[in-house]
Amino acid sequence: MADAGDGNIKVVVRCRPLNSRELARGAKPLIRMQGNQTFLDPPEIGSVQDSKRATERKTIAFSFDKSYWSAGPRDEPGYASQETLYNDVGKELLDHSFNGFNACIFAYGQTGSGKSYSMMGYGADKGITPLTCNELFTRVEDKKAADANLNFTVEVSYIEIYNEKVRDLLNPKNTGNLRVREHPSLGPYVEDLSKLVVNSYDEMMTLMDEGNKARTVAATNMNETSSRSHAVFTLLLTMKRHDVDSNMDTEKVSRISLVDLAGSERAKSTGATGQQLKEGANINKSLTTLGKVISALAMASDTKKPGKKGGKAEDFVPYRDSVLTWLLKDSLGGNSKTAMIAAIAPADYEETLSTLRYADQAKKIKNKAVVNEDPNAKLVRELKEELEMLRARVTGSSEDVFDPKVPPEKQKVTYQTRDGKIKTVTKAELQEQMESSEKLMQTLNETWEEKMERTQEVHKEREKALEELGITVEKNLVGVHTPKRMPHLVNLNEDPLMSECLIYQIKPGKTMVGRQDSVKPAAIRLSGDNILEEHCYFENLDGKVVIHCMPDSVTFLNGKQIAPGQPYKLRSGFRIILGENHVFRFNDPEAVRKQRDRATAKSNLHLSVTAADLDGGEGSPQTRPDSPTSSADAAEVDWTFAKREAAFARLGLDPTLDNLPDDDLNKLFEKIAKVKTMRDHNMKPSRPESSMSMTFSQADDVWSEAGRPFSSDVTDDTSVDVPQSVGSPELDGSLVNVQNQLENRLQAITESSTEAEDLKVEKEHMEHQLRLVKTQMRRLIEARARGETDPGAVEFEPVIYSAKQLRLIRKVLDRWRAHRAFSMAEVVLSNAVMVKEANIISKELGKDVSYNFTISAGGSLAAPVSAVDTIAGLDEFGDVADPVLASSTQPSVAVKVLDKRHNAIYTWSLDRMQQQLGRMRNLTTYIDRPSYTQHFSSDEPFYDTTPSQYSFVGNALISLAPLSRRLSSTSTVPIFCRYTAEAIGSCRVDIKVVNVQLSAKHANGSATSTRSSSPIPGTVPPGTKIGFYLTVDSVKGLSSHDFSAVHLQVRLSSFVGLLESEEVFASPAVDLDASTLSEVRFRRIFSIVATSKVLAHMKEGYAPIEVFATVRPMYLERLERWDEMREQKLRPPPAPSRSSPVSENAPTLPPMRRSETDFVVTQNHDVVAWLQICELAPDGQYTPVPVLCQSSLDPGCFSLHQGLQRRINLALSSNSGQQLPWIEFTKIRIGNVRLLDNNGRVHESTSKAMVTLPLMKDQVLEFKPDGTGHLAAEALWDTSIHDSLLLNRVTSVSQRVILQLNWAVAVDTCADPVQFNMDVGVAIQTRDARPPSRLMAFLGQTKILSKSSSLFQVKLSPPLTRSPRDLWRLDTSEKYVRGEEALGTWKPRGLSVVQDYERLVSTERRAADVQAIRVVLTTNPPSPVNPDTLAWKADDLLKKSVALWQKQFGHRGEIILSQDPTESDEPKPSKTKGGIIADEGLKLISETKLIPRSDANGSTKKGHLMILTDASQNIWEKRWFVLKRPYLHIYSHSNELEEVGVVSLEGVNVESDPHKEMLLGKPFSFTLFTSSNSHALAAPNFKELQSWSTKLDPTRLPS
């Protein structure tokens, strides 16, 4: 056994010799050692070693476990070498480790005292660590050679604690700071620390050398190679022993920690500076914590000594104050055998005294080390030792000799226990203890296989016992089955799944049945109506079971109520009904088995079996019950059988009813239930109740389920209510007539089911109208609460339509929505400039992609994606699919992307194109700002995130009309390209109907029905299940020069209409380089249920066969070239006039560009709003209040005073000048008061009303010579009218009051005033509050302004034109975009894309209809009509036909869409002097957007520039310009407090050349052209000119 683990930390002291530095300064040794004592002498007075603490002038003595003198020569007798230190400390450490204890050695001392030398050694003088490792492997080999059942493994880890950070020295990848964690049982450990397995001393030394090279060392005054870090070298020794006797593996694990601490040092003595000084501070911090821990542990050890007064109940030890002490927690006062080496220098009095006192404290610490082994293995080992001792005492010894005649109970045996106690027991007790120990030992030594085998045996015995009770346990599920021998009752339930779930065993003797809440004893307890406390009892005598009924109890046997006092013998299969609800079947397994054996034996002997034989030959007086035995099989006896049997017996019905087949009877029950349910639902009091319903209410049977609400769902054949209604005594006639009447009534109700649907639709419509009325009323109430009384508000009147009208409205709307040619033409023309700009940017950046318009078809072709593609599984997510395109009204305008980099074609919605265009602009806008552009992907705006491998190239359209008539069809269908509207190939489509399964209503469900319900031949009734094969093959026309791989695809929604979750079926892709088109095939069988909606879709719908292909570059180039040629065809040169004939050979000039003033396009204007709040000053003037602005993201907060009159000054400035011809402010409103707290939360207020402010009469309107426009107004504001506490009280610090400011500006070209909205922040102060200090603005980032600035973008859009003559005015393709010269003659697609789509739809649908009509006519040829039969009505029919043909519906003429103005006979509209068409009726629609503020570091460039403010007077002014893309801000001064203008850089173009400088008369001048204005600027020098030109237009090529 291992020795005890308790004991103090072993502390040894080692003194090194004087080093060269100490010899150079003439130091003398101050250390003397005698035995285990160490003496510290004071230095001589006045010597270099003298210090303040040495004034005590006395020798101090210390006593340790060992004192090693290594300061003299090596041949000195008392010299302590490395070997001496190892023999005293290292070997003892190894002894503890091999006994299973944790062990630790750490060296402590000042810098240069020899710690690393003692632990690691230098050169040939190896320290404790290498010597211990060497001895470790030597012992391992010796022990393994001596014991073959013993095995060892050694793992090492090496960490460095530097600056309170842990670093792994053995793993170069773990360069970061490792985290220290603590486990409840394992103690502190380093997370992710590498533990390497070593097999030899050389391997360990190699790892140690590599770790030492990675340690942090530095030179100080005290040591040239001072360790700047703590190093912990840990060995994990695992000893595994195989015990042959117990066949068990035991394991001991010991951890050996060898710690080399960094030197404790004083900054003055070491001479450390800079980084080394910081390192020294951290080193001293960890060592100071170590000192605190040692001190706390020493005090704790002192308080535990006997005779000492206890200190605190719990002494706190600050282990976690440093990483070093946390990791050494077990080594210091924990589970470890620990030794400390105190290394001291002989000449440094202060440091040596500190180290010796440190060590003197450490020797007081007590550790409690335990053997680290498996508790189970320890128990086995101790039991084994105890057994050997007990066996020795039981067999007898030389000390105790007993007479054999003395019984063991009287023989006394004395022995010593494991803990050393002397115990006296009898020999019998000793034997019993030995037997119990042997059993326990045997249990512990039992293998896993033996335990499993024993468990299986117990499990089988338990299953066998449960089997007798009828309980099975299989696969963790407990099941109940019928017992094999015991007679029993099983329950029957209306739900078949609940039948035979309850089993009541009838044990030998008497089994009483009673109520569940009865106090009387009962074996079977039931609840419910008509169950008595003692209801009945079963008697089981010699395997024969009889039932006795108690008085007044309701008990039925085989449908007949039994009388009390009379026994009834039970046979297997008998039905028993107890009370109202409890139905059972009696089973007697043993009787059935005997009966089967007898019948088998007698049939083998060819003997007849009589009834007496079957009864067992018994002549009991209790022969059989009065109820007849049913001939039904036991398997057929269910709840319905038992209840119906009781119903027939109760009501005494005609036995012919029982002869009716079960299927017909159940169907009749179901139909009667439906009739009653519909009658009860309709609640028509005028209809007289039938005799059948009267019997329903008059029936009062004790076994019926009266009053149970009948479900409106389909009733199953186990319902008991239905037989009651059928079983009326009045029905004496044949049931056939009744059945036919019920079927006819049910058919009428079913056919009128559309009425119920209509009622549901009308109900939803009325609820919707009610919600609209509530919404309108809420708006009116809120408007009145805000003080808005608009007399022009239109009262909302709800409109109620019938279901028929709603269907008609929906049909008309759907039909008109399909005719979207005009609205699509408007979209194409108004968005042409967007597509042109995207192509310009992609061409400038060389992205190999082009964009153009296309039409996205409706239905399944809205956004087709290949199912074979690798990303097809993601198309339901937003990152792949285009949700806007899929959900928009179809057909709709989309953008076709010809991706020549990835050889793909895909479509984007216009919304997505707009988003991508914004990202494209960012690439050019911030091209000179790498800090911004690093966040932008250079490719993402131009392509799909993951481009498709297969592109949608076309489809073949088939009509579903033949399928709706159950007709098979085979046709050759052209494949049309969706982009060119031309046929690119063909395929054969074969639809073969293989299965038509009619619904139950139309399938002649009853054989006795006289009414035929089969549908008309050639039609498909609702609910029919249709199965058909779809085969697509014989694909032709697709060239391998255009496509490299092709596959076909069909969607389920193409056949059944829109689905919530789409299913796509694709054919395998065929590589055209390795195969031919003939191998492209699609074959699949479909099985669909034709509901009314599906049938409506099939009668009028079409199914596209989608064609996907991997396109080649040649195909993409041809598509791009086709678009250009298509536009050139539509725009021929103008025809020559008649008066001047032109020769055919004369060259034709390109058409003249029309003036941009002829077009009505969307306009974008940037408007700056400057807001001032002025308060009444003592001098009677209104002065602006200061605005405190925290940062460039802060719009500012106005500092207002309580109780002063205020005015709001609002000034607008636009760089567009007269392009935005505003007139005046029409309204200014303010309100919606809220509170913004210091946490950024906005608190709503009750004062939400918007108050209209009175405007002063004088408004300033000015259009300046530099092309800018200004508008200013002043309004009166009284804050008391808001009645808000937030505006009346003083606002707390760091809080603001937020108000909503709204104003409207009348613009000459707009139909309604332009609305602006913004939030204003104010802070209410006391009346005598001082203005904010300017010093605050000087020291911090806070700016004190006189006004706040906000930037708005105003978008003026033309209204939807309803005249085709004015459609060309919406064309934006002629609008100039910077860089459009690079496109050459390319133009975006115009109205031709809409015309091509309409031609495509008309052509492919007409082709599909022709094929469908051909199939229908071939299958059902028209029957010849006798002309004589029509003679009498031929005239009327002819007149009616002619009248219909003469009628005209819809538009009387075809709407011609043209992109060019048409010359008509009408007078042309007059033009103004400016060339703008004087069309007073055409007004624009406005939309405003507040531009969010940019970040604080957003300015790219700042500086002074000269700007030409008046060209006529040649006036130049100096301004401060700040570039914050995409805007250029203009300030009066460089302090950026007063903003005077903002210039938008959209479409910017910078030009500078000597000719313009001469023209402007300013050196270093340049011109800035934007989309709304132009400005002449001048830089102070040439360098600034180049810098500004590059920053303003980064895409500009250097001149």
Salt bridges, closest charged atoms under 4 A:
GLU22 OE2 - ARG16 NH2 2.87
ASP41 OD2 - ARG32 NE 2.79
GLU44 OE2 - LYS28 NZ 3.37
ASP50 OD2 - ARG57 NH2 3.15
GLU92 OE1 - LYS10 NZ 2.70
GLU92 OE2 - HIS96 NE2 3.56
ASP95 OD1 - ARG139 NH1 2.61
ASP125 OD2 - ARG74 NH2 2.83
GLU135 OE2 - ARG139 NE 3.28
ASP147 OD2 - ARG241 NH1 2.56
GLU160 OE1 - ARG167 NH2 2.70
GLU182 OE1 - ARG320 NH2 3.13
GLU182 OE2 - LYS329 NZ 2.79
GLU191 OE1 - ARG181 NE 3.15
ASP243 OD1 - LYS384 NZ 3.23
ASP245 OD2 - LYS384 NZ 2.81
ASP249 OD1 - HIS242 ND1 2.68
ASP260 OD2 - ARG215 NH1 3.05
GLU265 OE1 - ARG228 NH1 3.48
GLU279 OE1 - ARG228 NE 2.96
ASP302 OD1 - LYS305 NZ 3.78
ASP330 OD2 - ARG255 NH2 3.50
GLU350 OE1 - ARG53 NH1 3.49
GLU351 OE2 - ARG266 NH1 3.04
ASP360 OD1 - LYS363 NZ 3.00
GLU373 OE2 - ARG381 NH2 2.49
GLU382 OE2 - ARG418 NH2 3.13
GLU385 OE2 - ARG381 NH1 3.97
ASP400 OD2 - ARG393 NH2 2.81
GLU438 OE2 - ARG391 NH2 3.30
GLU446 OE1 - ARG454 NH2 3.19
GLU463 OE2 - HIS459 NE2 2.85
GLU467 OE2 - HIS481 NE2 3.37
GLU500 OE2 - ARG585 NH2 2.90
ASP517 OD1 - ARG515 NE 3.16
GLU539 OE1 - HIS548 NE2 3.24
GLU590 OE1 - ARG485 NH1 3.76
GLU590 OE1 - ARG593 NH1 2.73
ASP613 OD2 - LYS602 NZ 2.97
ASP615 OD1 - ARG571 NH2 1.97
GLU618 OE2 - LYS544 NZ 3.67
GLU645 OE2 - ARG575 NH2 2.63
ASP662 OD1 - ARG644 NH2 3.20
ASP680 OD2 - LYS676 NZ 2.54
ASP701 OD1 - ARG650 NE 3.13
GLU705 OE1 - ARG708 NE 2.74
ASP721 OD2 - ARG708 NH2 3.40
GLU743 OE2 - LYS671 NZ 3.05
GLU751 OE2 - ARG1011 NH2 3.84
ASP758 OD1 - ARG807 NH1 2.75
GLU788 OE2 - ARG786 NE 3.22
GLU788 OE2 - ARG1229 NH1 2.98
ASP814 OD1 - ARG817 NH1 3.75
GLU826 OE1 - ARG1362 NH2 3.44
GLU837 OE1 - ARG921 NH2 2.89
GLU844 OE2 - ARG1378 NH1 3.83
ASP899 OD2 - HIS902 ND1 2.70
ASP928 OD1 - ARG1525 NE 3.44
ASP928 OD2 - LYS1591 NZ 3.94
ASP939 OD1 - LYS847 NZ 2.95
ASP939 OD1 - ARG901 NH1 3.29
GLU940 OE2 - ARG919 NH1 3.30
ASP944 OD1 - ARG912 NH2 3.15
ASP1033 OD2 - ARG988 NH2 2.99
ASP1042 OD2 - ARG1118 NH2 2.39
ASP1073 OD1 - ARG1112 NH2 2.57
GLU1106 OE2 - ARG1051 NE 2.66
GLU1120 OE1 - LYS900 NZ 3.00
ASP1123 OD2 - LYS896 NZ 2.88
ASP1123 OD1 - ARG1389 NH1 3.05
GLU1127 OE2 - ARG1389 NE 3.39
ASP1158 OD1 - LYS1471 NZ 3.85
GLU1175 OE1 - HIS1201 ND1 2.97
GLU1175 OE2 - ARG1206 NE 3.09
ASP1194 OD2 - ARG1296 NH2 2.64
ASP1237 OD2 - ARG1241 NE 3.43
ASP1237 OD2 - HIS1243 NE2 2.87
GLU1274 OE2 - ARG1207 NH1 3.65
ASP1319 OD1 - ARG1234 NH2 3.06
ASP1366 OD1 - ARG1369 NE 3.60
GLU1374 OE2 - ARG1131 NH1 3.99
GLU1380 OE1 - LYS836 NZ 2.87
GLU1380 OE2 - ARG1153 NH1 4.00
ASP1396 OD1 - ARG1126 NH2 2.65
ASP1396 OD2 - ARG1389 NH2 2.87
ASP1396 OD1 - ARG1399 NH2 3.20
GLU1404 OE2 - ARG978 NH1 3.09
ASP1460 OD1 - ARG1154 NH1 3.62
GLU1517 OE1 - ARG1519 NH2 2.29
GLU1536 OE1 - LYS1343 NZ 3.62
GLU1536 OE2 - LYS1502 NZ 3.20
GLU1539 OE2 - HIS1529 ND1 2.87
GLU1551 OE1 - LYS1556 NZ 3.18
ASP1553 OD2 - LYS1556 NZ 3.20
GLU1584 OE1 - LYS1501 NZ 3.41
